[in-house]
Amino acid sequence: MSGLLKPLRRGVWRYLSDRDILLAALVTAIAFVGSLGLLYVVHAVRVWRLARHSPVMAARRDTLLIFGRRLVDDRPEHDFVGRLIRGRDNALAGRADRVLLLGGLSGGSVSEAEAGRRWLVAEGWPGDVPLLLEQMSIDSLENLRHARELLRDRAGAVLPPVSLVTSRYHLARCMYLARRLGFDASPIGAEERLPVNRRYVLRMLMEAGYLMWIDTGMRWAALIGNHRMAARIS
C-alpha cells in the first residue's frame, strides 16, 4: 500500500489533506461552473501561449534554474533529459553564469538534482560554469522556495535575475510561482518547439487546471484576507 501512495506524496496531491487547499479547490470549482468554463479556457490559453512562444536561449548571461523530474532507475527520464540538454546548450553558448539544478529524492537512491549533475558531467559540462544543487524539494513550489534561499545566501537580500529551464507544458506554472516568490524570472523552453501530440496536449490541459486552482485560490485568499493561505506562495 505504501508503494501505491508514493506518487501522491509529490506534486499537488500531497496538499489534499490541507483544508486551505481543499477550500481553494472548492472555490475554483464554483468559479469554473459560474464562468461556464471560461475561467479554465483563460488559463489554458495562458499555458499554451507561454509554451508556444518561449525562447530556447536566455536573453542575457543569467542564473539558470533547471527543474528536475521523477527519475527512472536513478536516471533522468525523457523530459528531464530535454531540460538538461537545454541548460547545457545555454551554458556552452555563454548564457549562464551559474546553474542551479532543482529536485530532491523521488523514490530512488539519489536526488533528481544529483542525477542531473551526473548526466551533465558525463555529457560534457563547461568547467567555468558552477553547478549548484537544490536537493530538498519534492514539487515546483518547494523547488523555487529552496532556490530562493540558496541564491539569497550567495547574493544577499536581492535575488539575481533567473531563467527557468523546464518543459514547455510546465513553464506557465513555474513562471507564476516564481514571480509570486519575488523572482525576476524569464522562461526557457526545453523543447526546440512546442510538440503537438496527445501526451503533450494532455499535459498542458492538466497544467491549465493546476494553474487555475493556484491562481483562483490566491485571489480568494486576498479577497477574504486569509493571510495564512496567501503566505503559502510568498
C-alpha positions in Angstrom: 0.0 0.0 0.0 2.8 2.4 0.9 4.3 1.9 -2.6 1.0 2.8 -4.2 0.8 6.0 -2.2 4.3 7.3 -3.1 3.1 9.2 -6.2 0.5 11.0 -4.1 3.3 12.4 -1.8 4.6 14.5 -4.7 3.1 17.4 -6.6 -0.3 18.9 -5.8 -1.6 15.6 -4.4 0.4 16.0 -1.2 -1.6 19.0 -0.2 -5.0 17.3 -0.4 -5.2 16.9 3.4 -4.9 20.7 3.9 -8.2 22.5 4.5 -7.0 25.7 2.9 -6.0 23.9 -0.3 -9.3 22.0 -0.3 -11.2 25.3 0.1 -9.3 26.7 -2.8 -10.3 23.7 -4.9 -14.0 24.2 -3.9 -13.9 27.9 -4.8 -12.2 27.1 -8.1 -14.9 24.5 -8.9 -17.6 27.1 -8.2 -15.8 29.7 -10.3 -15.4 27.2 -13.1 -19.1 26.4 -13.2 -20.1 30.0 -12.7 -18.0 31.1 -15.6 -19.3 28.3 -17.8 -15.7 27.0 -18.2 -14.3 30.3 -19.4 -12.0 30.6 -16.4 -10.3 27.3 -17.4 -10.1 28.5 -21.0 -8.3 31.7 -19.9 -5.6 29.6 -18.1 -5.4 27.1 -20.9 -4.6 29.9 -23.3 -2.0 31.2 -20.8 -0.3 27.9 -20.7 -0.4 27.5 -24.5 1.0 31.0 -25.2 3.9 30.6 -22.9 4.6 27.1 -24.2 4.4 28.3 -27.8 6.4 31.5 -27.6 9.1 30.9 -25.0 12.7 31.1 -26.4 15.3 28.3 -26.1 18.2 30.7 -25.2 18.5 33.2 -22.3 18.4 36.8 -23.5 21.4 37.6 -21.3 24.0 35.8 -19.2 21.9 34.6 -16.4 21.4 32.3 -13.4 19.7 29.2 -14.8 17.2 27.1 -12.7 16.7 23.7 -14.2 13.7 21.8 -12.9 14.0 18.1 -12.2 11.5 15.4 -12.8 10.9 12.0 -11.3 13.8 9.6 -12.1 13.6 6.2 -13.7 16.1 3.7 -12.2 18.0 6.7 -10.7 18.5 8.3 -14.1 16.8 11.3 -15.8 13.8 10.3 -18.0 12.9 11.9 -21.4 11.5 15.2 -20.2 14.3 15.8 -17.7 17.0 15.0 -20.2 15.4 17.6 -22.5 15.7 20.2 -19.7 19.3 19.2 -19.1 20.2 19.5 -22.7 18.7 22.9 -22.9 20.6 24.1 -19.9 23.9 22.7 -21.2 23.3 24.4 -24.6 22.8 27.8 -22.8 25.9 27.2 -20.7 28.0 26.3 -23.8 26.7 29.4 -25.6 27.9 31.6 -22.7 24.4 32.4 -21.4 24.8 31.0 -17.9 27.0 32.4 -15.1 25.8 29.5 -12.8 23.2 26.7 -12.9 21.1 25.5 -10.1 19.7 22.0 -10.5 16.4 21.5 -8.6 14.9 18.4 -7.2 15.1 16.1 -4.2 14.5 12.4 -3.8 11.7 10.9 -5.9 11.8 7.3 -4.9 15.3 6.3 -5.9 18.7 6.4 -4.1 19.9 9.8 -5.5 18.2 13.1 -5.8 16.9 14.5 -9.1 19.4 17.3 -8.8 22.3 14.9 -8.3 21.2 12.6 -11.2 21.0 15.7 -13.4 24.5 16.8 -12.3 25.9 13.3 -13.2 24.3 13.4 -16.6 25.6 16.8 -17.4 29.2 16.0 -16.3 29.1 12.8 -18.3 27.9 14.6 -21.4 30.4 17.4 -21.1 29.9 20.4 -18.9 31.9 23.7 -19.2 34.2 23.9 -16.2 33.8 27.7 -15.8 30.1 27.5 -15.1 29.3 26.4 -11.5 26.7 23.7 -10.9 24.8 24.1 -7.7 22.3 21.5 -6.3 19.0 22.0 -4.5 18.1 18.6 -3.2 15.4 19.1 -0.5 12.3 19.7 -2.6 9.6 17.5 -4.0 7.5 19.8 -6.1 7.8 23.0 -8.1 6.8 25.4 -5.3 9.4 23.9 -3.0 12.0 23.9 -5.8 11.6 27.7 -6.0 11.4 28.4 -2.3 14.7 26.5 -1.7 16.3 28.1 -4.7 15.4 31.5 -3.3 17.1 30.7 -0.1 20.2 29.4 -1.8 20.5 32.4 -4.0 19.9 34.8 -1.2 22.7 33.2 0.8 25.0 33.9 -2.1 23.6 37.2 -3.3 22.4 38.9 -0.2 18.9 40.3 0.2 18.4 41.0 -3.6 17.7 38.0 -5.8 19.5 37.8 -9.1 17.5 37.6 -12.3 17.0 34.0 -13.3 15.9 31.9 -16.3 13.6 28.9 -15.7 14.5 25.9 -17.8 11.8 23.3 -18.0 9.4 21.5 -20.4 7.2 23.9 -22.3 4.0 22.5 -20.7 5.4 23.3 -17.2 6.5 26.9 -17.9 3.3 28.8 -17.1 3.0 27.3 -13.6 6.7 27.8 -12.8 6.7 31.4 -14.0 3.6 32.1 -11.9 5.1 30.7 -8.8 8.5 32.3 -9.4 7.0 35.8 -9.8 4.9 35.4 -6.6 8.0 34.4 -4.8 9.8 37.6 -5.9 12.0 36.3 -8.7 12.7 38.4 -11.8 12.2 35.3 -14.0 12.3 34.6 -17.7 11.2 31.3 -19.4 13.3 28.9 -21.4 11.6 26.0 -23.2 13.3 22.7 -23.1 12.0 21.5 -26.4 13.1 23.2 -29.6 9.4 23.9 -30.4 6.1 23.1 -28.9 5.3 19.4 -29.5 1.9 18.5 -30.9 0.9 15.1 -29.7 -1.7 13.5 -27.4 0.6 13.2 -24.4 1.7 16.8 -24.6 -1.8 18.2 -25.1 -2.9 16.2 -22.0 0.0 17.6 -20.0 -0.9 21.1 -21.0 -4.6 20.6 -20.1 -3.5 19.3 -16.7 -1.2 22.3 -16.2 -4.0 24.7 -17.0 -6.1 23.0 -14.3 -3.3 23.3 -11.7 -2.7 27.0 -12.6 -6.4 27.8 -12.4 -6.5 26.1 -8.9 -3.5 28.0 -7.7 -4.4 31.4 -9.1 -8.1 31.2 -8.0 -7.0 30.2 -4.5 -4.6 33.1 -4.2 -7.2 35.6 -5.4 -9.7 34.2 -3.0 -7.2 34.4 -0.1 -6.6 38.0 -0.9 -10.3 38.8 -1.2 -11.2 37.3 2.2 -7.9 38.4 3.9 -6.7 34.8 4.6 -3.0 35.7 5.2 -2.1 32.2 6.2 -3.2 30.9 2.8 -1.6 33.8 0.9 1.7 33.2 2.7 2.0 29.7 1.0 3.2 31.4 -2.1 5.0 34.5 -1.0 
